[in-house]
């Protein structure tokens, strides 16, 4: 009788709910900027939302938006400024969530160097990594000081920003992240100082966002992903040390002073409401890029970004 009941229970047991699989392409190798994604994975928040999330770091940082546009990844981590440029070029992308809700980019100089104010950059060398947007940022910041890009020498230092500055190859670099390069330099005993774009003529923008193809996206799955990362952000904010240990525990490469410092500096910048959209912010930045000559005309915010929570 007991064996019969056991067999019956096995036959009538409800099968475990199938997990929806999705791929998320990061913008770069795993680092503290991606904290909510990694913590949501490690804490089981994705699984609780019925998701099996594959997180992939790209070999080429220009690939993630292309992968999302081509439907080869459900989501890609990208940058609000780049989204405007890519949509203007016809790439089928739309912002569906925010990861880092404030700029990280800055114009970095040596603390004890000759540059005390932006005006001092006249006839100086400025290093950059990505042409286009970074030059627009720099142009706006120089413009506030009565200068233009013709008044400085631009040097492509590839991704070697802080080393180029510390070695004296350049007098400043644009594109440095204030949560990384400043800490990296300080650890090496060289103090740096940032001029912040949002304080020098550049509209505030979201540094890191989630983008997808609007024609092929699975809105329900993305909503669940964003809800899980929102839960992760709450855990990070409420438990900064414990969340750091969860994050750093995923890789020995993360367990160093630079990443621990960057973690602490990044926590206040995570989007507390990743799904929410500030439409005015996107409209202002679209206008800024048009006036800078980087895009032709402007597009409505609905072509650039969406709040899935209102749909």
Residue pairs with C-beta under 8 A, 6 or more apart in sequence:
17 50
18 50
19 47
19 50
19 51
19 52
20 50
20 51
20 52
20 218
20 221
20 224
21 51
21 52
21 53
21 54
22 51
22 52
22 53
22 54
22 74
22 75
22 218
22 221
22 225
23 53
23 54
23 56
23 72
23 73
23 74
23 75
24 37
24 53
24 54
24 55
24 56
24 73
24 74
24 75
24 76
24 77
24 210
24 225
25 56
25 58
25 63
25 64
25 67
25 68
25 73
25 75
25 76
25 77
26 34
26 37
26 55
26 56
26 57
26 58
26 64
26 77
27 33
27 58
27 61
27 64
27 76
27 77
27 78
27 79
27 208
28 57
28 58
28 61
29 57
30 38
30 55
30 57
30 250
30 251
30 254
31 180
31 254
31 259
31 262
32 179
32 247
32 259
32 262
32 263
32 266
33 99
33 100
33 104
33 179
33 207
33 208
33 266
34 55
34 77
34 99
35 232
35 236
35 243
35 247
35 263
35 266
35 267
35 270
36 99
36 229
36 230
36 232
36 233
36 236
36 270
36 274
37 53
37 55
37 77
37 99
37 229
37 232
38 55
38 246
38 247
38 250
39 45
39 232
39 235
39 236
39 243
39 246
39 247
40 46
40 53
40 228
40 229
40 231
40 232
41 53
41 55
42 246
42 247
42 249
42 250
43 231
43 232
43 235
43 246
45 228
45 229
45 231
45 232
46 52
46 53
46 225
46 228
48 228
49 224
49 225
49 227
49 228
50 224
51 221
51 224
51 225
51 228
53 225
56 73
58 64
58 67
64 73
64 76
64 77
64 78
65 76
65 78
65 82
65 83
65 86
65 91
65 93
65 211
66 91
67 73
67 76
68 74
68 75
68 76
68 78
68 93
68 211
68 212
68 213
69 86
69 91
69 92
69 93
69 213
70 213
71 213
71 216
74 212
74 217
74 218
74 221
74 222
75 96
75 97
75 210
75 211
75 212
75 222
75 225
76 210
76 211
76 212
77 99
77 208
77 209
77 210
77 211
78 93
78 208
78 209
78 210
78 211
79 133
79 207
79 208
79 209
80 95
80 205
80 206
80 207
80 209
80 282
80 285
81 133
81 205
81 285
81 289
82 133
83 93
83 95
83 209
83 211
83 304
83 305
84 282
84 285
84 286
84 289
84 295
84 304
85 132
85 133
85 289
85 294
85 295
86 93
87 93
87 94
87 299
87 303
87 304
88 289
88 295
88 296
88 299
92 213
92 214
92 215
93 211
93 212
93 213
93 214
94 211
94 212
94 213
94 214
94 217
94 303
94 304
94 305
94 306
95 206
95 209
95 210
95 211
95 277
95 282
95 304
95 305
95 306
96 210
96 211
96 212
96 217
96 222
96 226
96 275
96 305
96 306
96 308
97 209
97 210
97 222
97 225
97 226
97 229
97 271
97 274
97 275
97 308
98 206
98 208
98 209
98 210
98 271
98 274
98 276
98 277
99 206
99 207
99 208
99 209
99 210
99 229
99 270
99 271
99 274
100 206
100 207
100 208
100 266
100 269
100 270
100 271
101 206
101 207
101 269
101 270
101 271
101 272
102 198
102 204
102 206
102 207
102 269
103 196
103 197
103 198
103 202
103 204
103 205
103 207
104 177
104 178
104 179
104 207
104 208
104 269
105 134
105 137
105 174
105 175
105 176
105 177
105 178
105 197
105 207
106 174
106 176
106 177
106 178
106 194
106 195
106 196
106 197
107 118
107 126
107 137
107 138
107 141
107 172
107 173
107 174
107 176
107 194
107 195
107 196
107 197
107 200
108 161
108 162
108 165
108 172
108 173
108 174
108 176
108 181
108 182
108 192
108 193
108 194
108 195
109 115
109 165
109 171
109 172
109 192
109 193
109 195
110 165
110 166
110 190
110 191
110 192
110 193
111 191
111 192
111 193
112 191
113 171
114 120
114 124
114 171
115 121
115 124
115 171
115 172
117 145
118 141
118 142
118 144
118 145
118 147
118 195
118 200
119 145
119 146
119 147
121 142
121 145
121 147
121 151
121 152
121 171
121 172
122 147
122 151
122 152
123 151
123 152
123 153
124 152
124 153
124 170
124 171
124 172
125 152
125 153
125 154
125 155
125 169
125 170
125 171
125 172
126 138
126 152
126 153
126 154
126 155
126 170
126 171
126 172
126 173
126 174
127 154
127 155
127 156
127 157
127 161
127 164
127 165
127 169
127 170
127 172
127 173
127 174
128 134
128 135
128 138
128 154
128 155
128 156
128 157
128 173
128 174
128 175
129 156
129 157
129 158
129 159
129 161
129 175
130 175
131 156
132 294
133 294
134 174
134 175
135 149
135 154
135 174
136 288
136 289
136 292
136 294
137 174
137 197
137 202
138 149
138 152
138 154
138 174
139 148
139 149
139 292
140 197
140 200
140 201
140 202
140 288
140 292
141 195
141 197
141 200
141 201
141 202
142 148
142 149
142 151
142 152
143 201
144 200
144 201
145 200
155 164
155 169
155 170
157 164
157 169
157 170
157 173
161 173
161 175
161 176
161 181
162 173
162 176
162 181
162 184
162 185
162 192
164 170
164 173
165 171
165 172
165 173
165 176
165 185
165 192
166 185
166 188
166 190
173 181
176 182
176 192
176 194
178 194
178 196
178 265
179 262
179 265
179 266
179 269
180 258
180 262
181 192
182 192
182 194
183 258
183 261
183 262
183 265
184 258
185 191
185 192
186 192
187 257
187 258
187 261
198 204
202 288
203 281
203 284
203 285
203 288
204 281
205 281
205 285
206 271
206 281
207 269
209 305
210 222
210 225
210 226
210 274
212 222
214 306
219 308
219 311
222 308
223 275
223 308
223 309
226 274
226 275
226 308
227 275
229 274
230 272
230 273
230 274
230 275
233 270
233 271
233 272
233 274
234 272
235 243
236 243
236 267
236 270
237 267
237 270
237 272
240 263
240 264
240 267
244 260
244 263
244 264
247 254
247 263
248 254
248 255
248 259
248 260
248 263
275 307
275 308
275 309
276 307
276 309
277 301
277 305
277 306
277 307
279 301
279 305
282 301
282 304
282 305
283 298
283 301
286 295
286 298
286 299
286 301
286 304
287 298
289 295
290 296
290 297
290 298
